[in-house]
Amino acid sequence: MALVSSFLARLFGSEEGQGLAEYALILALIAIVAILALIFLGTQISSILSTVGESV
């Protein structure tokens, strides 16, 4: 993560907006983790939600 931040800092040349870039990287990482979790656990979550829906 620090490597990517230092690369972006050198790429843009100034530190203005550095915090925004770091927040964007964190948000992208969270989105990737969420998508991967849905891919691997999607069928299990779907069956659990179906069971809950049928019992209501």
C-alpha atoms as an extended CHARMM CRD file, in Angstrom:
* protein
*
        56  EXT
         1         1  MET       CA              0.0000000000        0.0000000000        0.0000000000  PROA      1               0.0000000000
         2         2  ALA       CA              2.8530000000        2.3500000000        0.8060000000  PROA      2               0.0000000000
         3         3  LEU       CA              4.4820000000        1.5030000000       -2.5210000000  PROA      3               0.0000000000
         4         4  VAL       CA              1.3600000000        2.5340000000       -4.4260000000  PROA      4               0.0000000000
         5         5  SER       CA              1.0440000000        5.7470000000       -2.3970000000  PROA      5               0.0000000000
         6         6  SER       CA              4.6660000000        6.6910000000       -3.0330000000  PROA      6               0.0000000000
         7         7  PHE       CA              4.2630000000        5.9320000000       -6.7360000000  PROA      7               0.0000000000
         8         8  LEU       CA              1.2010000000        8.1750000000       -6.9630000000  PROA      8               0.0000000000
         9         9  ALA       CA              2.9840000000       10.9420000000       -5.0320000000  PROA      9               0.0000000000
        10        10  ARG       CA              5.9070000000       10.8520000000       -7.4610000000  PROA      10              0.0000000000
        11        11  LEU       CA              3.5630000000       10.6640000000      -10.4290000000  PROA      11              0.0000000000
        12        12  PHE       CA              1.6380000000       13.7820000000       -9.5510000000  PROA      12              0.0000000000
        13        13  GLY       CA              4.6550000000       15.6420000000       -8.1570000000  PROA      13              0.0000000000
        14        14  SER       CA              2.8740000000       17.4630000000       -5.3480000000  PROA      14              0.0000000000
        15        15  GLU       CA              1.3130000000       16.3510000000       -2.1160000000  PROA      15              0.0000000000
        16        16  GLU       CA             -1.8540000000       18.3200000000       -2.7340000000  PROA      16              0.0000000000
        17        17  GLY       CA             -4.7670000000       15.8940000000       -2.7850000000  PROA      17              0.0000000000
        18        18  GLN       CA             -2.6890000000       13.0860000000       -1.3410000000  PROA      18              0.0000000000
        19        19  GLY       CA             -5.2870000000       12.3010000000        1.3100000000  PROA      19              0.0000000000
        20        20  LEU       CA             -7.9960000000       11.9660000000       -1.3230000000  PROA      20              0.0000000000
        21        21  ALA       CA             -5.8800000000        9.5220000000       -3.3120000000  PROA      21              0.0000000000
        22        22  GLU       CA             -5.2900000000        7.4000000000       -0.2240000000  PROA      22              0.0000000000
        23        23  TYR       CA             -8.9960000000        7.3380000000        0.5760000000  PROA      23              0.0000000000
        24        24  ALA       CA             -9.7270000000        6.3220000000       -3.0160000000  PROA      24              0.0000000000
        25        25  LEU       CA             -7.2330000000        3.4530000000       -2.7830000000  PROA      25              0.0000000000
        26        26  ILE       CA             -8.7550000000        2.2590000000        0.5000000000  PROA      26              0.0000000000
        27        27  LEU       CA            -12.2500000000        2.4600000000       -0.9870000000  PROA      27              0.0000000000
        28        28  ALA       CA            -11.1300000000        0.4670000000       -4.0280000000  PROA      28              0.0000000000
        29        29  LEU       CA             -9.5720000000       -2.1910000000       -1.7890000000  PROA      29              0.0000000000
        30        30  ILE       CA            -12.7550000000       -2.4930000000        0.2630000000  PROA      30              0.0000000000
        31        31  ALA       CA            -14.8240000000       -2.7860000000       -2.9210000000  PROA      31              0.0000000000
        32        32  ILE       CA            -12.5810000000       -5.5590000000       -4.2570000000  PROA      32              0.0000000000
        33        33  VAL       CA            -12.8080000000       -7.4830000000       -0.9770000000  PROA      33              0.0000000000
        34        34  ALA       CA            -16.6100000000       -7.0980000000       -0.9200000000  PROA      34              0.0000000000
        35        35  ILE       CA            -16.9300000000       -8.3270000000       -4.5080000000  PROA      35              0.0000000000
        36        36  LEU       CA            -14.7080000000      -11.3240000000       -3.8330000000  PROA      36              0.0000000000
        37        37  ALA       CA            -16.7060000000      -12.1610000000       -0.7070000000  PROA      37              0.0000000000
        38        38  LEU       CA            -19.9400000000      -12.0460000000       -2.6900000000  PROA      38              0.0000000000
        39        39  ILE       CA            -18.4860000000      -14.2510000000       -5.4090000000  PROA      39              0.0000000000
        40        40  PHE       CA            -17.3050000000      -16.9270000000       -2.9910000000  PROA      40              0.0000000000
        41        41  LEU       CA            -20.1370000000      -16.7290000000       -0.4580000000  PROA      41              0.0000000000
        42        42  GLY       CA            -22.9970000000      -15.6600000000       -2.7350000000  PROA      42              0.0000000000
        43        43  THR       CA            -24.7560000000      -19.0130000000       -2.9440000000  PROA      43              0.0000000000
        44        44  GLN       CA            -24.5590000000      -19.5800000000        0.8020000000  PROA      44              0.0000000000
        45        45  ILE       CA            -25.8980000000      -16.1040000000        1.5640000000  PROA      45              0.0000000000
        46        46  SER       CA            -28.6790000000      -16.6000000000       -0.9860000000  PROA      46              0.0000000000
        47        47  SER       CA            -29.7880000000      -19.8630000000        0.6030000000  PROA      47              0.0000000000
        48        48  ILE       CA            -29.7600000000      -18.3190000000        4.0840000000  PROA      48              0.0000000000
        49        49  LEU       CA            -31.8360000000      -15.3640000000        2.9110000000  PROA      49              0.0000000000
        50        50  SER       CA            -34.2630000000      -17.7200000000        1.1520000000  PROA      50              0.0000000000
        51        51  THR       CA            -34.6980000000      -19.7160000000        4.3510000000  PROA      51              0.0000000000
        52        52  VAL       CA            -35.3570000000      -16.5550000000        6.3440000000  PROA      52              0.0000000000
        53        53  GLY       CA            -37.7970000000      -15.3070000000        3.7060000000  PROA      53              0.0000000000
        54        54  GLU       CA            -39.7400000000      -18.5770000000        3.6990000000  PROA      54              0.0000000000
        55        55  SER       CA            -40.0290000000      -18.6010000000        7.4840000000  PROA      55              0.0000000000
        56        56  VAL       CA            -41.4920000000      -15.0830000000        7.5320000000  PROA      56              0.0000000000
